């Protein structure tokens, strides 16, 4: 495994996900995430690295931003750190993102077996289900001190475990499980670690927007989130008049900066692919009059058409019309 290069690792992960029933995207080179994968309602954005210590903090922030918009789960998969190979059944962390090895991913995807151990400074830790610990302690008629003495920890430590205030080292957890004859550790469901979805009603409310096309979309009534190091330039959602629907998928936008048509065709492949995976519509906004109304099935809106649209409804109708044609 150590001799594999990054492209080989990406290929192996793509095959693993496909074998596990996931629909996978193409690889987005020079993007903050390398691929997207969907299985039913689960959407994952993956960053693949050989050495997890090479993760780019700016890319991490971008992945988190995009993932929260799509209600996706961001995940880094790697081979090693600077000092050792990533261990199976262990979750690491870099800049706030969960990191796992390929064997751990395989256990999750193929066998529905989630890791228990968290790697942190000072060693490995596990999470304890405080309610189960309390329930079985009381069933055995043990006081906090009784159980603490048996497990060779303090009464305060048992109290903190029962109230989900601290993590435990694996050795202590094993002793407690032996005493109570019950599993009390909690598997780490990496795909439930999500940020709150971006509220597009609250963005673009200042004067920090620099892109003219972003401003035009905002003026039509869209919340627009500009991105960097992604296969697109922005994500947009029509702002609600009264409330914000967390069920609405964002629009994926390419805001042409006078890119050559050949480059736009390459982008269209990624936009179409990502639209299928995320179940979202995508579109181009271009300045070039010579470009037709769609590129490889992706609607093309001219910049002056964007300016002439009266509101978001009219703009969305135009996108739908060109997508259907």
ZIHUVEN-V455002 format. One record per helix or strand. SS is the DSSP state (hx for helix, st for strand). FROM is the first residue (numbers start at 1). TO is the last residue. If there is no record, write none. Layout:
ss: {SS	SS}
from: {FROM	FROM}
to: {TO	TO}
This chain:
ss: {hx	st	st	st	st	hx	hx	st	st	st	st	st	hx	st	st	hx	hx	hx	st	hx	st	hx	hx	st	st	st	hx	st	st	st	hx	hx}
from: {6	23	35	42	51	52	57	73	80	85	90	97	102	117	123	130	144	155	168	170	185	190	212	222	234	251	261	282	294	298	303	312}
to: {19	24	39	48	51	54	70	78	80	85	94	101	111	120	128	139	151	162	168	180	186	192	220	226	238	255	278	286	295	302	308	324}
